[in-house]
Amino acid sequence: MKNLQLQVWLALSTIFALAGLGSVPSVAQTAHSDATTSIADGVHLWYEIKADPAEPRNLILCGTKWDASTNGPYGFVYASSDSGSSWRVVLEDRNSAWVTEHSCAFGLQHRAYFISEASKVIDGEPHHDLGVTRLFVSTDAGKNWIEAKKTGWADYSTSAVSPATARLYTFFNAPSTGDPGRNRGNSVGLLVFSPNGAEVRGPFFFSPEPDYQGIYPRDATSLRNGEVAALYYAARKTAASMEVELGLVRAGQSAEPSLEGTAIVSGRFDQDCLSFDHNALAYDRERNRLFVAYVEGCKNNRMMLTSSDDDGRTWTKAVAVAEREEGTRIKYPSLVASSAGKLGLLWSEWRGASGRWFFGEIQDRKFVGPPIDLSPKAETLEISSDSLRTTIEQRRGAESEGASALSGPAIAVGVRGLVDVLWRESGLLAVGDRILAIWPSIGPEGMRLNSRVLDAPGSVSNQTISGRLAETPFHDVTAHSVITYAGKQSFDHATGTLSVCLAVANRGNEAMRLPIKLEASDIQSPAGRVSTLNAIKGFAGSGAIWDISDSVTGDRLPPGTTTNPFCLLFRIPGLSSTASPLDEGLLTLKVRVIASTGESR
């Protein structure tokens, strides 16, 4: 966390600590949500999630993780090929004792990128001006990675790929442009990498007015007009106050793009109770609309929302979508635009030493029903070994009182906990008509990063097939179908994954036209809850749907023919605790076969 941000964070913490203690107001859970999945243990100080535009089931989760054993951070990338049902570690960057400032992005043809910065550590102190930025590239949706390029330190990076140019745009805080003697502040810097990552242009700069001491970009996204934009938070400390600004910076498509910025809201921290360091950006590509959420207020916190329909050049008047009573602090918002035209909002609330995570949907600038409480119970700040950080301050100033000339100033050694510390977070991703949420939790055993797939009530079907569903009539053809075993079944004890490969035979008198789907009316296991891993809709229980059209040769399944094999994947608890040698059931699945009855096109 940068020094200027830390000053604002500490000031807010003091205000809320003095505001009093109490319980968080109850929030009803009315919408459906799947069970929480643990992604990884440990303190994840910085994370963001991205999806492959060519295959949305391919995800990467990247960021900064704390290693208490080495007393330093390192970079990580987790990958998933089943929409986040399971994750694996695919990359760790430990090129120095201090590796931070991470961002990642997906490009075209399953290409993925990971920006990671290794500081030069001397006598335990990181020296970012001597640090190195590494670009890692994957050509198989995040499974395997190579180091493609090195360049100078890019502080607080955020990245996105422009579909128009296929180039990677990495925005960063550029302190090198600052010159207090000339009253010149920091800038937003931009590096532009070639699609293969081997070449880089820049940096290019944008400097807002007035001259800020720190400008921290986040949530980079590509726009429909070919530009790439990022939200930025800027601050400067004056003799009288702390001045802050929230804005949007945009880069064009040229090989050497010019950067333009627009201030969204600005003010003074002490006078207006503004900080803006808790903020989030989302882009609705279908409607070409940008949304920004940010937190304002001191004793009474408010979550504000504003939007832009002209690529961020003008913004609507912000409205409060959530306001909390005195003593409750709203933190760490993430924002996403869903295919149904709604916004998903994830945030944390703390009152004293007790906190919870919430998710809610917003439509027409207000919540649609009560938010979902993602926490099984209110969490409390607890010391855990994995969150400990030792700080050592080598004092170089005047000798402390009483210090001898031989001993010099005392060295200050401190131990702190990184519980509920997030340097940056972007924890929401739209997956068709559902939303995947990522958030950390606290427990006596240590920290943990969690995920949950959330329903979007009243939303339309999966976006990739919504047009076809609206135009094509469907019919239940189960009575004319036979499902057969297709030669493969397996259970992975390590992941709890059951794989069953099947085929569908048409025993009717008419052809089944594509798309052909299986719809579950019931899924059960004697051992407990079952989750589907490769369904296109409904990841748990009845209502799960699999599109098996890829198993059909041609555009229809004629009478008397059988599909090629297809496999269904489930996560199951294993055997029931009461199972006997004669009762070893793992899964009961009831499905219907649905096919098109319209004319082929």
N, C-alpha and C positions, 0 to 999 in steps of 0.2 A: 504494500500500500504506500502510495507516495506521501511525502511530508505534508503537503497542503491539504490533501484529502484527509489525512489523519487528524489534522487540527480541527477540521469541521466535524469529523466523526466524534472526536473526544468532547467537543463543545455540546453536541446534541446529546451524547450519553450522560453528561452531567445534568443537563436540563431534565431529562426523563427520570434520572435517578432521584432527583429532588421532588418529582411530581407525586410520588407516593406509590405504594404497592397495592396489589389486588389481583383478582382473577380476570382472565380474558373473557369478554362477553361470549355467550354460547352462540354458535353458528350452526344452523340445521344442515344436515346432509340429506338433500332430497333427490339429487340426481344419482344415477348409477355410476359406480366406479369399481374397477377391478381391484384385486388384492395388491398390496404394495410388494414390489420386488426389490431386493437388495442388489444393487449393481456392484458395489465394492466397499470394503471397509477403509477407514482412514479419513484424514482431514483433506477435503478437496477445497482449496482456497479460491479456485477460479475454474469455471467450467462453462462450456457451451455445446449445444447439440446441433448437428446438421444432417440433412437427408440427401441422398443421391437423387437428382431430378430424373434420371433415367430409370431408376428402380427404387421407389420410396421405402422399400423394406430394408435397404442398406443404409445404416446410420453410423455416424462417428460421434463420439463424445470426447472432447479434448479439454485440456486445461493444466492447472498447476496443483500438484499434490505435495503435502508436507511430509517429510521424513524425519520423525523425531530422533531416530538413531543417528542421523548425520547432522541434525539441527539445520536443515536447509530444504528448500523446495526443488522439485524436479518436474519435468514435463511428462504428460501421459496422453495416450490416445487409446480409447476403448472402441471396439467395433461390434456391430450387430448386423446380422443378415436376416433377422426375423422380426423386424419392426420393434426391437427393443425388448423382446421376451428374454433373450439371453445375451450376455456380453462377454468379450474376451479382451485381454490386454494385447495390443498389437505393436505398441511403440512406447518406449520410455527414453527420455533425453536426460542424461546425467553427465553432460559434457563439462560441467563445472559444479562447484558446491552451491551455486545459486542459479537456477534455471527458471525463468518466469516469463511474463508478458505474452502469453500464448493466444493463438487464434487458429481456426481451421475453417475450411470451406470445401464444398463440392463443386466440380466443374462439369464439363461435358464428357461423355463416353466413360463414365464411372471413375473419372480422375478426381482424386482427393488431395488436399494440401494441408500441411501443418506448419505453422510459424512458431519457432521456439528460440528463446534468447538466453544465452549462457553468459553471465557476467564474469568478469575477471575478479577473483577473490584473492585479496592480499591480507595476510594476518587476520583472517576471519571476516574482513569487511569487503562487500561487493563494490566494484568500481565499474559502473555501467558504461562509462565513456570508453572503457577498454573492452567492452563485451562484444559478442558476436551473435548476429541473427542467422539462424539456419532455417532453410526451407526444405521440408521433407515432402516428397511426392509419392502418391500411390496410384497405380493404374488399374487396380482391381477392387475399387470401392472400399479401400482402407484395410485390406487383408495384409498386404506387404508394402514396405516403405523403403525408399532410398533417399539419401541426402543429395539434393540437387543444386543448392546454391548457398553461399555465405555472403553476408553483407554486414554493415554496421548496426549498432544497437537501435532497435525500433521500439521505443517505450510504449507500453499499454496498447498493443496492437489489436486491430480488428480487421477481418478479411472477408472478401466476397469475390466471386467470379462473375464477370459480365458475359452473358450468353451471346451478346453481339460481337465481342472481340475474342472471347475464350481466354482472356488474360485475367490473372489474379491481381486484385487491388488490395493493398495492405495499408490502412491508415494507422497513424501513430502519433503520440505526443512528442514534439520535437523541441527539447529544451535548448538545443545547440543554436537556435536562432535568437534566443534571448540575450539581451544586452542591457542590464539595468542602467549603465552609465548613459546610454542613448535613449533610455525610456522605451526599449523594445522588449516585447514579451515573447512567450513561447508561441509556436505555430502548430497547426495540424500538418503533419508530414504525410506523404503518400509515396509508396513504392509500387511499381507496376511490373509484375513478373510475366514472362512468356508462358504459354500454356504448358510447356514441358518443364518449366521452372529453371531452365539453364541460363536465362538472361534476365536482367533487371534494369529498369530505367528509373531515374529519380535520384534523390527525393525531390518531389514537388511540394509546395507549401501554400497554406492558407493561414493568414493572420487576422483574426477579428479585432475590432475596436471595442473597448480600449485594450491596452496591452496586458494580457493575462499572464500570470506566472506559471500556470499549468493548464493544459487543454487535453482532456482525456476522451478519446473517441470510443464508441462501442456499437454493436449491432449493425455492422456493415451489411448492406443489401443491394442487389441490383434492381434497377427500375425498368419499366417497360420501354422507356424512351432510350435505353442503352446506357444511361448514366449509372454510376455506383455511388451510393450515399451512405453516410454514417452519422449517427447522433453524437454530439460532443457535449461534455460538461467542462466549463472553464471557471477558474477562480483566481482571484488575486487578493493578497492581504495588503491593506493600506493602513496608515497610521490611525484611521478612525474606525475602520470596519473591515469586513470581508465581503467583497463584491463577487457575485456569481452570475453565470449565464448558462442557459441550455439552448443549443442550436443544432442545425443540420448543415453538413458540408457535402458537396456534390462534386464528382469528377466526371469529365466527359469521355468520349470514346477515342480521342486522338492518341497517337503514340506518346505524346508529351502533353498530357491533359492539364488544362487550367482548372483550378479549384475555386468554387464559389460557395459562400456560406450565408445562412439566414439565421438570425437570432429568433428563437421561439419565445423565450421569457427570460427576464433578467431582473436583478434587484440586489439588495443588501441583506446579508445573513442576519445581522443583529436587528436591523430596523424592520424588515419584511418577513423575518422568520423563514428565509429561503435557503436551501442548500443545494438541491437538485442532484446530489451525488447518488441518490437512489432513483434510477430512471430506466426506461426501456422503450425500444422502438419496434414497431411491427409494420409490415407492408402487405396490403391486400392487392395482389397482382391482378386478380380478375376485375376489380373495380378501380384499380390504379389509385389507391388511397393509402396515405401514410398515417399512422397513429403514434402518438407519444404519450406515455404515462410517466408521471413524476410525483414525488412526495413533497409537500410543503407544510409549514406549520410547526410550531414548537410544542406548546402544552397540548394542543389539539391537532393531531395529524390528519391530513387530507390527502387522498389519492386523486390527483388531477388527470384529466384526459383531454387531449386536443388532437386535431386531425388536419390533413392537408390534401386537397384534390388537384394541386398543380405542381407535383413533384417537390414539395417542401419549400416553395417560394413564399407562400402565405399560409397562415394557420388560423383555425377557428378560435374563438374565445374559449379558454379552458373551463371545464366544469368539474365539480367534485363528484366522483363516482363512489367514493367511500370516505367516511369521516369517523374518527374514533374519539372516544372520550379522553379526558385529560389523564395522562399517565400511560397511555397505550401508544406504542411506537410502531409505525408501519415501515417495513424495510424490504429490500431485495425484490423489487417487482420484476417479473418477466411477462412479456406480452406476445400474443400470436394471433393472426387472423385465420379463422377456420374457413373451410369450403362453404359453410352455410351462411356466410356473411356476418358471423358474430366474432367477437373478440374473446379470447381466453386470457385471463389474468391470474397469475400466480404470485403470492406474496407471503411475507412472514410478519407476524405481529408479536410484539413482546411487551409485557407489563411487569416491571420489576425484573425478577429472575425467572419468569415463566413465559414460555413462548409456544406458538403453534404456526403451522403452515396452512394456507387456504387457497382454494381455486374457485373462481367464479366466471360466469359468462356475461358479456356485456353486449347489448343491442340497443341502438338508438340512445347511446350515451348513458345507459343505466343498466344495473344488474338484472338478469333474467332469473328470478328466483333467488333463494338464499344460497350463498357460497357453500362449497364442500369443505369440511374440516378434514385435512389429510393426516392430522396427527391423532393417533389412537388415544393419547392423553397429553395434557400440557407438559412440555418438556421443561426441565430446569437445568441451569448451568451446572455442570459437574466436571470435576477434574478427571481427565483421562490421560494415560501415558502417551497415546498417539498424538495428542494435541499440544504437548509441552514444547516450548521454545525458550532457549537460553539466549539472552542478549548480553553483550559485553561492550561497554562503552569505554574506549581508550581516550581519556580526557587529555586534550592537548593544550588547554588554555593555561591560565595562571594557576599556580600551585594552590591546592586547597589549604584552608587554614590549618596550621599545625603540621603540615607535611614538611619533611626535611628535604634538603637539596639533593640528597642521595636517593631518596625514595620517589620524589616527584609526586604529581597528582595521583589520587587514588583511582583505580580502575573499578568501574561500576558493573557488577554482574547481577543480572536479574533473570528470573524464571517466570514465564507467563503461560497462560493457556490460550490456544487458538480456537476455543469452543465458540461456535456461532460467529466466526469471523469469515466473511466472504469479501475477497478483493473485487471480484466481478462475477456475475452469474447471468446465464441466459438459459432458462430451464424449461422452455415450452416448445413443442413441435407439433404441427398439424399432421395427422396421419389419416388421410381421407376425411371421414366425418367424425373422427375421434381425435383426441389430443393426448400426447404423451407428456407427462410432467416429470421433472427431475428436481429433487431437493435433498438437502442434507438433514440428518437427524442426530440427536444426542442421546447417549445412554451410558450407563456405568461401565460398559465394556468398551466404550470408545465411540468415535464418530463413524458415520456411514452415509453413503450416497444411495438414494432410493429412486424408484420410478413407479409410475402408475399410469395405466391407460384409462382415460376418462371419456365417458359418453358425452356427446353433444346433443342434448334432447331436442327433438323436433327437426334435426338436421337432415339434409338429403343424403342419398346413397353416396358411396365412394366416388370421388370427383372424376377419376379416370374412366368410369363407365356410366356416369350419370346421364349423359345425353342419350346413350343407347338404351338405357332402361326406360327413359321417358317415352321413347318412340316405339319400342318393341313390346308386343304383348307376350306374356308368359303363361305357362300352363304346368300344372303338377302332372308329371308323367311317371310317377312312381309305380303306378299299377302296371305299366308296360315296360318296366326296367328290372334288371337283375344286377346286383352288385356282387362281384367275385373277388376272391383273393388273388393278388397279382405277383406273388412270389417273394415278398420281402416283409419282414417285421423285426423290429429290434427295440431294445430298451437300454438307454445310456444311464447307468447308475450315477455317473458324475454330475450330470445335468438334470436327471429326472425326466428325460425326453423319450417318449414312446413314439415310434414311427411305424405306421401301418400303410402298406401299398395295396391299392385296390384297382378295379376296373369296372366300368358300367357297360352292360350289354342292352341293346335295344331289342325287346321282344314284341314290340307293337307292329302295326301295319303302316305307320307313317314315319318319315324321317324326323329326327330331333335336330332342329336348327340351333346354331350357336347364338348366344352363349348358353352353355349347359352348366348348371350349378348343383351343388349339394347344400341343403339347408338342414341344420340340426334342430330337431324338436326336443332333444334331451341328451345331455352328456353327464355321466356320473362315474364316480370311482368309489369303491368301498372305503378307500383310505382318506377321502376328503375332496377338496376343490380341484377341478381340472381347468387348465387354460389351454386354448388352442394357439399354436405358434405360427401357422401359415394360412389362417383364414383371412379373407379380404374384409370381413365385417364380423363383429361380435366375437371377442377373443375369449369369452368364458360363458359356459352354460348354453341354454337354448337360444336359438337365433343366429348361431355362427353360420357363416356362408363361405363355401369354397367355390371358386370358379375353376372348373376342370376343362375348359374349352381347349387349352393347350394340348390336352391328351387326345384330341380328335384330329384325324387327318382330313383336311378339307374344311368346308363350311357347314357340314351336317353329319349326323350319325345315322346312316341308312338302317332300315329294318334288318335284323339278323346279324348286325355287326357289333363289335366291341371296341371300346376306347383302348388306347395305349395305357400302360400303368401310370397311376398318379399316387402320390404319397400324402397322407395326412399326418401332421405332427402335433403332439400333445405334451404338455407338461403335467405330470401326475405325481402324487405324493409317494408312490410306491405301493407296498402292501399295507392293508389295514392292520392295525395293532391287534385285532382279534382274528386275523386270518388263520386258517388251519390248512394242513396238507391237502384237504379236499376242497378248499375255498380260497383260491389264489387269484381271484379276479382283479384286473387292473383297470379296465375301462368298459363302460357300456355306452354305446353311441347309437342314437336313432336319427336317421336322416331321410329326407325326401329329395327326389330328383326333379329339378325344375329346368325346363327347356323353352326356347322360343317357339311360338306357333305361327309367327309372321313369315312373310316371304323373304327369302334371302336377298341381299343387296350386293 
